[in-house]
Amino acid sequence: MIKVSESAKQRITNLMQEDGYDAMRDFVRVGVKSGGCSGLSYELKFDKTQGETDRLFKDNDVKIVVDKKSVLYLAGTILEYSGGLNGKGFVFNNPNANRTCGCGESFSL
């Protein structure tokens, strides 16, 4: 469903520890909401609870939870992390997006 690059895995693991989450037990919640300059934007946060309609995925030892509504928008997405001076942070490479904004934080289908 959602793939996690090695660089994203390392950054997620570090951030989870800093924020008091356990990467072996807790997960990353990924979602899509209305908004942004292209119509839809990504949500990314840590979570300890999984809802009844959430789907759980695991890739590269990272647990990812996606709400039922967002699953269709995110199928095949690769979560990457770009650091350094010109790095953007977390980047969603979404094959379903027809158009993305310049910052990469929003998209349209």
Biopython code that builds the backbone (N, CA, C, O; Angstrom):
import numpy as np
from Bio.PDB.StructureBuilder import StructureBuilder

atoms = [
    (1, "MET", "N", (0.834, -1.194, 0.000)),
    (1, "MET", "CA", (0.000, 0.000, 0.000)),
    (1, "MET", "C", (0.876, 1.254, 0.000)),
    (1, "MET", "O", (0.974, 1.941, -1.016)),
    (2, "ILE", "N", (1.509, 1.551, 1.128)),
    (2, "ILE", "CA", (2.439, 2.683, 1.223)),
    (2, "ILE", "C", (3.826, 2.114, 1.510)),
    (2, "ILE", "O", (4.009, 1.330, 2.441)),
    (3, "LYS", "N", (4.787, 2.516, 0.705)),
    (3, "LYS", "CA", (6.172, 2.097, 0.892)),
    (3, "LYS", "C", (6.924, 3.171, 1.656)),
    (3, "LYS", "O", (6.608, 4.356, 1.543)),
    (4, "VAL", "N", (7.920, 2.761, 2.434)),
    (4, "VAL", "CA", (8.725, 3.686, 3.230)),
    (4, "VAL", "C", (10.187, 3.510, 2.840)),
    (4, "VAL", "O", (10.740, 2.417, 2.967)),
    (5, "SER", "N", (10.811, 4.579, 2.367)),
    (5, "SER", "CA", (12.223, 4.503, 1.979)),
    (5, "SER", "C", (13.085, 4.362, 3.230)),
    (5, "SER", "O", (12.626, 4.605, 4.346)),
    (6, "GLU", "N", (14.314, 3.975, 3.032)),
    (6, "GLU", "CA", (15.249, 3.812, 4.152)),
    (6, "GLU", "C", (15.489, 5.136, 4.877)),
    (6, "GLU", "O", (15.554, 5.171, 6.106)),
    (7, "SER", "N", (15.622, 6.226, 4.113)),
    (7, "SER", "CA", (15.854, 7.528, 4.749)),
    (7, "SER", "C", (14.631, 7.961, 5.572)),
    (7, "SER", "O", (14.784, 8.538, 6.649)),
    (8, "ALA", "N", (13.429, 7.687, 5.072)),
    (8, "ALA", "CA", (12.208, 8.026, 5.821)),
    (8, "ALA", "C", (12.102, 7.164, 7.077)),
    (8, "ALA", "O", (11.701, 7.656, 8.132)),
    (9, "LYS", "N", (12.453, 5.893, 6.974)),
    (9, "LYS", "CA", (12.413, 5.000, 8.136)),
    (9, "LYS", "C", (13.319, 5.526, 9.246)),
    (9, "LYS", "O", (12.911, 5.597, 10.405)),
    (10, "GLN", "N", (14.537, 5.890, 8.892)),
    (10, "GLN", "CA", (15.482, 6.373, 9.898)),
    (10, "GLN", "C", (14.982, 7.648, 10.563)),
    (10, "GLN", "O", (15.075, 7.794, 11.782)),
    (11, "ARG", "N", (14.454, 8.570, 9.766)),
    (11, "ARG", "CA", (13.960, 9.842, 10.323)),
    (11, "ARG", "C", (12.725, 9.621, 11.184)),
    (11, "ARG", "O", (12.596, 10.233, 12.244)),
    (12, "ILE", "N", (11.814, 8.755, 10.742)),
    (12, "ILE", "CA", (10.612, 8.439, 11.521)),
    (12, "ILE", "C", (10.994, 7.832, 12.856)),
    (12, "ILE", "O", (10.465, 8.231, 13.893)),
    (13, "THR", "N", (11.901, 6.877, 12.842)),
    (13, "THR", "CA", (12.333, 6.216, 14.078)),
    (13, "THR", "C", (12.921, 7.224, 15.057)),
    (13, "THR", "O", (12.602, 7.190, 16.245)),
    (14, "ASN", "N", (13.776, 8.121, 14.570)),
    (14, "ASN", "CA", (14.384, 9.140, 15.434)),
    (14, "ASN", "C", (13.337, 10.095, 16.003)),
    (14, "ASN", "O", (13.347, 10.396, 17.197)),
    (15, "LEU", "N", (12.437, 10.570, 15.147)),
    (15, "LEU", "CA", (11.402, 11.509, 15.600)),
    (15, "LEU", "C", (10.445, 10.865, 16.592)),
    (15, "LEU", "O", (10.013, 11.510, 17.548)),
    (16, "MET", "N", (10.112, 9.603, 16.372)),
    (16, "MET", "CA", (9.218, 8.908, 17.301)),
    (16, "MET", "C", (9.854, 8.830, 18.690)),
    (16, "MET", "O", (9.196, 9.083, 19.700)),
    (17, "GLN", "N", (11.126, 8.483, 18.728)),
    (17, "GLN", "CA", (11.827, 8.404, 20.012)),
    (17, "GLN", "C", (11.854, 9.761, 20.697)),
    (17, "GLN", "O", (11.603, 9.852, 21.899)),
    (18, "GLU", "N", (12.155, 10.815, 19.951)),
    (18, "GLU", "CA", (12.204, 12.161, 20.513)),
    (18, "GLU", "C", (10.858, 12.592, 21.088)),
    (18, "GLU", "O", (10.801, 13.309, 22.087)),
    (19, "ASP", "N", (9.761, 12.144, 20.440)),
    (19, "ASP", "CA", (8.421, 12.537, 20.864)),
    (19, "ASP", "C", (7.780, 11.554, 21.852)),
    (19, "ASP", "O", (6.606, 11.697, 22.193)),
    (20, "GLY", "N", (8.550, 10.556, 22.312)),
    (20, "GLY", "CA", (8.038, 9.618, 23.314)),
    (20, "GLY", "C", (7.210, 8.473, 22.770)),
    (20, "GLY", "O", (6.444, 7.852, 23.507)),
    (21, "TYR", "N", (7.357, 8.191, 21.489)),
    (21, "TYR", "CA", (6.652, 7.058, 20.886)),
    (21, "TYR", "C", (7.614, 5.893, 20.728)),
    (21, "TYR", "O", (8.827, 6.085, 20.638)),
    (22, "ASP", "N", (7.066, 4.683, 20.695)),
    (22, "ASP", "CA", (7.855, 3.470, 20.511)),
    (22, "ASP", "C", (7.627, 2.971, 19.084)),
    (22, "ASP", "O", (6.520, 2.552, 18.745)),
    (23, "ALA", "N", (8.654, 3.013, 18.256)),
    (23, "ALA", "CA", (8.523, 2.643, 16.847)),
    (23, "ALA", "C", (8.119, 1.185, 16.655)),
    (23, "ALA", "O", (7.592, 0.826, 15.602)),
    (24, "MET", "N", (8.358, 0.346, 17.650)),
    (24, "MET", "CA", (7.977, -1.069, 17.547)),
    (24, "MET", "C", (6.498, -1.271, 17.858)),
    (24, "MET", "O", (5.897, -2.241, 17.396)),
    (25, "ARG", "N", (5.911, -0.372, 18.631)),
    (25, "ARG", "CA", (4.527, -0.538, 19.071)),
    (25, "ARG", "C", (3.583, 0.495, 18.437)),
    (25, "ARG", "O", (2.478, 0.144, 18.024)),
    (26, "ASP", "N", (4.000, 1.741, 18.358)),
    (26, "ASP", "CA", (3.157, 2.821, 17.854)),
    (26, "ASP", "C", (3.313, 2.941, 16.335)),
    (26, "ASP", "O", (4.110, 2.223, 15.732)),
    (27, "PHE", "N", (2.556, 3.840, 15.726)),
    (27, "PHE", "CA", (2.598, 3.935, 14.282)),
    (27, "PHE", "C", (2.538, 5.370, 13.767)),
    (27, "PHE", "O", (2.318, 6.327, 14.509)),
    (28, "VAL", "N", (2.744, 5.463, 12.468)),
    (28, "VAL", "CA", (2.640, 6.720, 11.759)),
    (28, "VAL", "C", (1.245, 6.752, 11.132)),
    (28, "VAL", "O", (0.851, 5.815, 10.438)),
    (29, "ARG", "N", (0.511, 7.820, 11.375)),
    (29, "ARG", "CA", (-0.809, 7.985, 10.762)),
    (29, "ARG", "C", (-0.646, 8.879, 9.543)),
    (29, "ARG", "O", (-0.168, 10.009, 9.636)),
    (30, "VAL", "N", (-1.057, 8.342, 8.391)),
    (30, "VAL", "CA", (-0.981, 9.068, 7.136)),
    (30, "VAL", "C", (-2.405, 9.245, 6.621)),
    (30, "VAL", "O", (-3.190, 8.298, 6.611)),
    (31, "GLY", "N", (-2.729, 10.452, 6.197)),
    (31, "GLY", "CA", (-4.069, 10.714, 5.699)),
    (31, "GLY", "C", (-4.085, 11.804, 4.650)),
    (31, "GLY", "O", (-3.070, 12.433, 4.354)),
    (32, "VAL", "N", (-5.270, 12.006, 4.098)),
    (32, "VAL", "CA", (-5.498, 13.033, 3.089)),
    (32, "VAL", "C", (-6.676, 13.868, 3.555)),
    (32, "VAL", "O", (-7.678, 13.333, 4.028)),
    (33, "LYS", "N", (-6.553, 15.186, 3.418)),
    (33, "LYS", "CA", (-7.653, 16.078, 3.782)),
    (33, "LYS", "C", (-7.827, 17.137, 2.699)),
    (33, "LYS", "O", (-6.916, 17.381, 1.907)),
    (34, "SER", "N", (-8.984, 17.754, 2.669)),
    (34, "SER", "CA", (-9.228, 18.837, 1.719)),
    (34, "SER", "C", (-8.388, 20.041, 2.112)),
    (34, "SER", "O", (-8.248, 20.359, 3.293)),
    (35, "GLY", "N", (-7.832, 20.706, 1.107)),
    (35, "GLY", "CA", (-7.041, 21.896, 1.370)),
    (35, "GLY", "C", (-5.758, 21.902, 0.579)),
    (35, "GLY", "O", (-5.487, 20.982, -0.193)),
    (36, "GLY", "N", (-4.981, 22.924, 0.768)),
    (36, "GLY", "CA", (-3.734, 23.074, 0.027)),
    (36, "GLY", "C", (-3.990, 23.726, -1.317)),
    (36, "GLY", "O", (-5.138, 23.857, -1.740)),
    (37, "CYS", "N", (-2.940, 24.128, -1.981)),
    (37, "CYS", "CA", (-3.099, 24.878, -3.230)),
    (37, "CYS", "C", (-3.527, 23.997, -4.395)),
    (37, "CYS", "O", (-3.931, 24.522, -5.433)),
    (38, "SER", "N", (-3.452, 22.674, -4.260)),
    (38, "SER", "CA", (-3.876, 21.789, -5.348)),
    (38, "SER", "C", (-5.188, 21.068, -5.049)),
    (38, "SER", "O", (-5.670, 20.306, -5.887)),
    (39, "GLY", "N", (-5.771, 21.289, -3.882)),
    (39, "GLY", "CA", (-7.073, 20.700, -3.578)),
    (39, "GLY", "C", (-7.072, 19.693, -2.442)),
    (39, "GLY", "O", (-7.998, 19.681, -1.632)),
    (40, "LEU", "N", (-6.050, 18.847, -2.366)),
    (40, "LEU", "CA", (-5.928, 17.862, -1.295)),
    (40, "LEU", "C", (-4.536, 17.976, -0.687)),
    (40, "LEU", "O", (-3.572, 18.274, -1.392)),
    (41, "SER", "N", (-4.428, 17.742, 0.612)),
    (41, "SER", "CA", (-3.113, 17.801, 1.248)),
    (41, "SER", "C", (-2.900, 16.574, 2.117)),
    (41, "SER", "O", (-3.853, 15.922, 2.544)),
    (42, "TYR", "N", (-1.650, 16.275, 2.368)),
    (42, "TYR", "CA", (-1.265, 15.112, 3.157)),
    (42, "TYR", "C", (-1.212, 15.465, 4.635)),
    (42, "TYR", "O", (-0.881, 16.589, 5.012)),
    (43, "GLU", "N", (-1.547, 14.483, 5.464)),
    (43, "GLU", "CA", (-1.385, 14.600, 6.916)),
    (43, "GLU", "C", (-0.437, 13.503, 7.354)),
    (43, "GLU", "O", (-0.515, 12.376, 6.865)),
    (44, "LEU", "N", (0.447, 13.822, 8.261)),
    (44, "LEU", "CA", (1.427, 12.864, 8.765)),
    (44, "LEU", "C", (1.635, 13.152, 10.239)),
    (44, "LEU", "O", (2.050, 14.253, 10.601)),
    (45, "LYS", "N", (1.350, 12.170, 11.102)),
    (45, "LYS", "CA", (1.559, 12.349, 12.538)),
    (45, "LYS", "C", (1.748, 10.980, 13.184)),
    (45, "LYS", "O", (1.492, 9.947, 12.566)),
    (46, "PHE", "N", (2.191, 10.989, 14.415)),
    (46, "PHE", "CA", (2.354, 9.745, 15.162)),
    (46, "PHE", "C", (1.089, 9.469, 15.953)),
    (46, "PHE", "O", (0.370, 10.389, 16.343)),
    (47, "ASP", "N", (0.822, 8.169, 16.188)),
    (47, "ASP", "CA", (-0.391, 7.793, 16.894)),
    (47, "ASP", "C", (-0.157, 6.507, 17.666)),
    (47, "ASP", "O", (0.691, 5.691, 17.304)),
    (48, "LYS", "N", (-0.924, 6.341, 18.734)),
    (48, "LYS", "CA", (-0.839, 5.138, 19.563)),
    (48, "LYS", "C", (-2.086, 4.271, 19.465)),
    (48, "LYS", "O", (-2.086, 3.124, 19.910)),
    (49, "THR", "N", (-3.164, 4.826, 18.873)),
    (49, "THR", "CA", (-4.414, 4.085, 18.796)),
    (49, "THR", "C", (-4.862, 3.922, 17.346)),
    (49, "THR", "O", (-4.678, 4.803, 16.506)),
    (50, "GLN", "N", (-5.449, 2.778, 17.093)),
    (50, "GLN", "CA", (-5.952, 2.461, 15.765)),
    (50, "GLN", "C", (-7.472, 2.394, 15.833)),
    (50, "GLN", "O", (-8.026, 1.681, 16.669)),
    (51, "GLY", "N", (-8.147, 3.131, 14.958)),
    (51, "GLY", "CA", (-9.599, 3.130, 14.913)),
    (51, "GLY", "C", (-10.146, 1.889, 14.217)),
    (51, "GLY", "O", (-9.411, 1.158, 13.552)),
    (52, "GLU", "N", (-11.434, 1.667, 14.379)),
    (52, "GLU", "CA", (-12.079, 0.484, 13.795)),
    (52, "GLU", "C", (-11.968, 0.428, 12.279)),
    (52, "GLU", "O", (-11.816, -0.653, 11.710)),
    (53, "THR", "N", (-12.042, 1.564, 11.626)),
    (53, "THR", "CA", (-12.018, 1.579, 10.159)),
    (53, "THR", "C", (-10.631, 1.863, 9.587)),
    (53, "THR", "O", (-10.477, 1.957, 8.370)),
    (54, "ASP", "N", (-9.634, 1.999, 10.436)),
    (54, "ASP", "CA", (-8.266, 2.235, 9.966)),
    (54, "ASP", "C", (-7.679, 0.967, 9.369)),
    (54, "ASP", "O", (-7.989, -0.143, 9.801)),
    (55, "ARG", "N", (-6.829, 1.150, 8.371)),
    (55, "ARG", "CA", (-6.087, 0.027, 7.800)),
    (55, "ARG", "C", (-4.644, 0.139, 8.266)),
    (55, "ARG", "O", (-4.061, 1.223, 8.254)),
    (56, "LEU", "N", (-4.077, -0.977, 8.674)),
    (56, "LEU", "CA", (-2.698, -1.028, 9.165)),
    (56, "LEU", "C", (-1.815, -1.656, 8.094)),
    (56, "LEU", "O", (-2.128, -2.726, 7.572)),
    (57, "PHE", "N", (-0.719, -0.992, 7.773)),
    (57, "PHE", "CA", (0.267, -1.486, 6.817)),
    (57, "PHE", "C", (1.630, -1.454, 7.490)),
    (57, "PHE", "O", (1.858, -0.684, 8.423)),
    (58, "LYS", "N", (2.526, -2.293, 7.012)),
    (58, "LYS", "CA", (3.883, -2.283, 7.544)),
    (58, "LYS", "C", (4.850, -2.404, 6.380)),
    (58, "LYS", "O", (4.725, -3.300, 5.546)),
    (59, "ASP", "N", (5.814, -1.497, 6.330)),
    (59, "ASP", "CA", (6.855, -1.555, 5.311)),
    (59, "ASP", "C", (8.153, -1.061, 5.925)),
    (59, "ASP", "O", (8.174, -0.051, 6.628)),
    (60, "ASN", "N", (9.231, -1.776, 5.656)),
    (60, "ASN", "CA", (10.557, -1.373, 6.126)),
    (60, "ASN", "C", (10.556, -1.167, 7.642)),
    (60, "ASN", "O", (11.190, -0.242, 8.150)),
    (61, "ASP", "N", (9.838, -2.039, 8.358)),
    (61, "ASP", "CA", (9.729, -2.019, 9.823)),
    (61, "ASP", "C", (9.022, -0.783, 10.370)),
    (61, "ASP", "O", (9.177, -0.458, 11.547)),
    (62, "VAL", "N", (8.252, -0.092, 9.542)),
    (62, "VAL", "CA", (7.472, 1.059, 9.985)),
    (62, "VAL", "C", (5.993, 0.700, 9.873)),
    (62, "VAL", "O", (5.523, 0.280, 8.816)),
    (63, "LYS", "N", (5.265, 0.869, 10.977)),
    (63, "LYS", "CA", (3.822, 0.627, 10.978)),
    (63, "LYS", "C", (3.120, 1.910, 10.550)),
    (63, "LYS", "O", (3.388, 2.993, 11.072)),
    (64, "ILE", "N", (2.217, 1.759, 9.588)),
    (64, "ILE", "CA", (1.488, 2.903, 9.046)),
    (64, "ILE", "C", (-0.005, 2.636, 9.168)),
    (64, "ILE", "O", (-0.483, 1.564, 8.797)),
    (65, "VAL", "N", (-0.735, 3.612, 9.687)),
    (65, "VAL", "CA", (-2.177, 3.516, 9.796)),
    (65, "VAL", "C", (-2.786, 4.559, 8.861)),
    (65, "VAL", "O", (-2.375, 5.719, 8.850)),
    (66, "VAL", "N", (-3.777, 4.120, 8.074)),
    (66, "VAL", "CA", (-4.452, 5.003, 7.130)),
    (66, "VAL", "C", (-5.952, 4.878, 7.355)),
    (66, "VAL", "O", (-6.481, 3.770, 7.448)),
    (67, "ASP", "N", (-6.641, 6.020, 7.443)),
    (67, "ASP", "CA", (-8.090, 5.972, 7.599)),
    (67, "ASP", "C", (-8.729, 5.483, 6.301)),
    (67, "ASP", "O", (-8.147, 5.595, 5.221)),
    (68, "LYS", "N", (-9.921, 4.947, 6.430)),
    (68, "LYS", "CA", (-10.621, 4.315, 5.306)),
    (68, "LYS", "C", (-10.751, 5.240, 4.094)),
    (68, "LYS", "O", (-10.569, 4.799, 2.959)),
    (69, "LYS", "N", (-11.061, 6.500, 4.322)),
    (69, "LYS", "CA", (-11.252, 7.466, 3.241)),
    (69, "LYS", "C", (-9.962, 7.721, 2.462)),
    (69, "LYS", "O", (-9.997, 7.897, 1.244)),
    (70, "SER", "N", (-8.838, 7.741, 3.152)),
    (70, "SER", "CA", (-7.561, 8.101, 2.525)),
    (70, "SER", "C", (-6.904, 6.962, 1.765)),
    (70, "SER", "O", (-6.018, 7.200, 0.945)),
    (71, "VAL", "N", (-7.321, 5.731, 2.021)),
    (71, "VAL", "CA", (-6.671, 4.572, 1.404)),
    (71, "VAL", "C", (-6.661, 4.682, -0.119)),
    (71, "VAL", "O", (-5.638, 4.414, -0.748)),
    (72, "LEU", "N", (-7.777, 5.070, -0.713)),
    (72, "LEU", "CA", (-7.859, 5.159, -2.177)),
    (72, "LEU", "C", (-6.903, 6.190, -2.759)),
    (72, "LEU", "O", (-6.361, 5.995, -3.847)),
    (73, "TYR", "N", (-6.697, 7.281, -2.040)),
    (73, "TYR", "CA", (-5.818, 8.347, -2.526)),
    (73, "TYR", "C", (-4.337, 7.993, -2.415)),
    (73, "TYR", "O", (-3.508, 8.533, -3.148)),
    (74, "LEU", "N", (-4.006, 7.085, -1.495)),
    (74, "LEU", "CA", (-2.604, 6.830, -1.169)),
    (74, "LEU", "C", (-2.043, 5.517, -1.714)),
    (74, "LEU", "O", (-0.866, 5.220, -1.505)),
    (75, "ALA", "N", (-2.854, 4.735, -2.401)),
    (75, "ALA", "CA", (-2.392, 3.439, -2.911)),
    (75, "ALA", "C", (-1.148, 3.617, -3.781)),
    (75, "ALA", "O", (-1.155, 4.401, -4.730)),
    (76, "GLY", "N", (-0.093, 2.894, -3.456)),
    (76, "GLY", "CA", (1.140, 2.940, -4.231)),
    (76, "GLY", "C", (2.093, 4.065, -3.889)),
    (76, "GLY", "O", (3.134, 4.205, -4.531)),
    (77, "THR", "N", (1.761, 4.872, -2.890)),
    (77, "THR", "CA", (2.600, 6.013, -2.510)),
    (77, "THR", "C", (3.884, 5.553, -1.831)),
    (77, "THR", "O", (3.889, 4.579, -1.078)),
    (78, "ILE", "N", (4.962, 6.262, -2.105)),
    (78, "ILE", "CA", (6.244, 6.014, -1.444)),
    (78, "ILE", "C", (6.550, 7.228, -0.579)),
    (78, "ILE", "O", (6.594, 8.356, -1.070)),
    (79, "LEU", "N", (6.760, 6.988, 0.710)),
    (79, "LEU", "CA", (7.122, 8.046, 1.641)),
    (79, "LEU", "C", (8.643, 8.109, 1.719)),
    (79, "LEU", "O", (9.303, 7.133, 2.074)),
    (80, "GLU", "N", (9.182, 9.269, 1.382)),
    (80, "GLU", "CA", (10.632, 9.452, 1.396)),
    (80, "GLU", "C", (10.978, 10.629, 2.293)),
    (80, "GLU", "O", (10.116, 11.426, 2.662)),
    (81, "TYR", "N", (12.259, 10.722, 2.638)),
    (81, "TYR", "CA", (12.727, 11.851, 3.437)),
    (81, "TYR", "C", (13.939, 12.446, 2.761)),
    (81, "TYR", "O", (14.880, 11.737, 2.403)),
    (82, "SER", "N", (13.908, 13.765, 2.587)),
    (82, "SER", "CA", (15.019, 14.482, 1.969)),
    (82, "SER", "C", (15.542, 15.500, 2.966)),
    (82, "SER", "O", (14.861, 16.477, 3.276)),
    (83, "GLY", "N", (16.747, 15.276, 3.469)),
    (83, "GLY", "CA", (17.335, 16.189, 4.449)),
    (83, "GLY", "C", (18.378, 17.078, 3.801)),
    (83, "GLY", "O", (18.438, 17.182, 2.576)),
    (84, "GLY", "N", (19.189, 17.710, 4.609)),
    (84, "GLY", "CA", (20.246, 18.566, 4.090)),
    (84, "GLY", "C", (19.807, 20.004, 3.926)),
    (84, "GLY", "O", (18.708, 20.375, 4.337)),
    (85, "LEU", "N", (20.662, 20.814, 3.329)),
    (85, "LEU", "CA", (20.391, 22.243, 3.189)),
    (85, "LEU", "C", (19.171, 22.540, 2.327)),
    (85, "LEU", "O", (18.387, 23.430, 2.657)),
    (86, "ASN", "N", (19.000, 21.816, 1.237)),
    (86, "ASN", "CA", (17.867, 22.050, 0.352)),
    (86, "ASN", "C", (16.778, 20.998, 0.525)),
    (86, "ASN", "O", (15.861, 20.914, -0.293)),
    (87, "GLY", "N", (16.871, 20.203, 1.574)),
    (87, "GLY", "CA", (15.913, 19.131, 1.799)),
    (87, "GLY", "C", (14.521, 19.646, 2.093)),
    (87, "GLY", "O", (14.360, 20.719, 2.675)),
    (88, "LYS", "N", (13.520, 18.890, 1.696)),
    (88, "LYS", "CA", (12.128, 19.269, 1.885)),
    (88, "LYS", "C", (11.511, 18.598, 3.105)),
    (88, "LYS", "O", (10.388, 18.932, 3.483)),
    (89, "GLY", "N", (12.213, 17.666, 3.726)),
    (89, "GLY", "CA", (11.609, 16.876, 4.801)),
    (89, "GLY", "C", (10.943, 15.658, 4.192)),
    (89, "GLY", "O", (11.485, 15.049, 3.270)),
    (90, "PHE", "N", (9.764, 15.295, 4.703)),
    (90, "PHE", "CA", (9.060, 14.130, 4.183)),
    (90, "PHE", "C", (8.405, 14.478, 2.850)),
    (90, "PHE", "O", (7.798, 15.537, 2.692)),
    (91, "VAL", "N", (8.542, 13.562, 1.897)),
    (91, "VAL", "CA", (8.021, 13.753, 0.547)),
    (91, "VAL", "C", (7.152, 12.548, 0.201)),
    (91, "VAL", "O", (7.558, 11.404, 0.402)),
    (92, "PHE", "N", (5.947, 12.814, -0.323)),
    (92, "PHE", "CA", (5.034, 11.772, -0.766)),
    (92, "PHE", "C", (5.147, 11.635, -2.282)),
    (92, "PHE", "O", (4.784, 12.558, -3.011)),
    (93, "ASN", "N", (5.643, 10.503, -2.764)),
    (93, "ASN", "CA", (5.665, 10.223, -4.198)),
    (93, "ASN", "C", (4.432, 9.387, -4.497)),
    (93, "ASN", "O", (4.429, 8.166, -4.338)),
    (94, "ASN", "N", (3.381, 10.080, -4.937)),
    (94, "ASN", "CA", (2.063, 9.483, -5.103)),
    (94, "ASN", "C", (1.756, 9.294, -6.593)),
    (94, "ASN", "O", (1.595, 10.274, -7.320)),
    (95, "PRO", "N", (1.674, 8.024, -7.055)),
    (95, "PRO", "CA", (1.396, 7.776, -8.471)),
    (95, "PRO", "C", (-0.030, 8.162, -8.879)),
    (95, "PRO", "O", (-0.318, 8.251, -10.072)),
    (96, "ASN", "N", (-0.922, 8.390, -7.921)),
    (96, "ASN", "CA", (-2.306, 8.745, -8.213)),
    (96, "ASN", "C", (-2.492, 10.238, -8.451)),
    (96, "ASN", "O", (-3.532, 10.657, -8.959)),
    (97, "ALA", "N", (-1.506, 11.037, -8.095)),
    (97, "ALA", "CA", (-1.620, 12.493, -8.208)),
    (97, "ALA", "C", (-1.413, 12.932, -9.654)),
    (97, "ALA", "O", (-0.389, 12.626, -10.264)),
    (98, "ASN", "N", (-2.390, 13.649, -10.192)),
    (98, "ASN", "CA", (-2.258, 14.214, -11.540)),
    (98, "ASN", "C", (-1.470, 15.509, -11.518)),
    (98, "ASN", "O", (-0.751, 15.833, -12.463)),
    (99, "ARG", "N", (-1.618, 16.251, -10.416)),
    (99, "ARG", "CA", (-0.937, 17.537, -10.284)),
    (99, "ARG", "C", (-0.523, 17.713, -8.831)),
    (99, "ARG", "O", (-1.290, 17.402, -7.920)),
    (100, "THR", "N", (0.678, 18.206, -8.616)),
    (100, "THR", "CA", (1.137, 18.526, -7.258)),
    (100, "THR", "C", (1.585, 19.985, -7.237)),
    (100, "THR", "O", (1.933, 20.564, -8.266)),
    (101, "CYS", "N", (1.566, 20.556, -6.045)),
    (101, "CYS", "CA", (2.023, 21.942, -5.926)),
    (101, "CYS", "C", (3.539, 21.959, -5.846)),
    (101, "CYS", "O", (4.168, 20.906, -5.739)),
    (102, "GLY", "N", (4.119, 23.123, -5.897)),
    (102, "GLY", "CA", (5.575, 23.273, -5.878)),
    (102, "GLY", "C", (6.219, 22.757, -4.608)),
    (102, "GLY", "O", (7.343, 22.256, -4.639)),
    (103, "CYS", "N", (5.511, 22.877, -3.482)),
    (103, "CYS", "CA", (6.093, 22.439, -2.214)),
    (103, "CYS", "C", (5.918, 20.931, -1.992)),
    (103, "CYS", "O", (6.565, 20.361, -1.113)),
    (104, "GLY", "N", (5.056, 20.283, -2.774)),
    (104, "GLY", "CA", (4.849, 18.845, -2.651)),
    (104, "GLY", "C", (3.936, 18.431, -1.534)),
    (104, "GLY", "O", (3.803, 17.238, -1.259)),
    (105, "GLU", "N", (3.296, 19.385, -0.876)),
    (105, "GLU", "CA", (2.440, 19.072, 0.256)),
    (105, "GLU", "C", (0.968, 18.914, -0.121)),
    (105, "GLU", "O", (0.160, 18.485, 0.702)),
    (106, "SER", "N", (0.618, 19.256, -1.353)),
    (106, "SER", "CA", (-0.766, 19.070, -1.774)),
    (106, "SER", "C", (-0.796, 18.531, -3.203)),
    (106, "SER", "O", (0.189, 18.614, -3.936)),
    (107, "PHE", "N", (-1.956, 17.972, -3.582)),
    (107, "PHE", "CA", (-2.087, 17.339, -4.882)),
    (107, "PHE", "C", (-3.540, 17.320, -5.314)),
    (107, "PHE", "O", (-4.438, 17.642, -4.536)),
    (108, "SER", "N", (-3.763, 16.938, -6.567)),
    (108, "SER", "CA", (-5.122, 16.717, -7.054)),
    (108, "SER", "C", (-5.116, 15.450, -7.887)),
    (108, "SER", "O", (-4.071, 15.005, -8.361)),
    (109, "LEU", "N", (-6.292, 14.877, -8.057)),
    (109, "LEU", "CA", (-6.420, 13.637, -8.824)),
    (109, "LEU", "C", (-6.938, 13.908, -10.213)),
    (109, "LEU", "O", (-7.108, 12.977, -11.000)),
]
sb = StructureBuilder()
sb.init_structure("model")
sb.init_model(0)
sb.init_chain("A")
sb.init_seg("    ")
for serial, (resi, resn, name, xyz) in enumerate(atoms, 1):
    if name == "N":
        sb.init_residue(resn, " ", resi, " ")
    sb.init_atom(name, np.array(xyz, "f"), 0.0, 1.0, " ", f" {name:<3s}", serial, name[0])
structure = sb.get_structure()
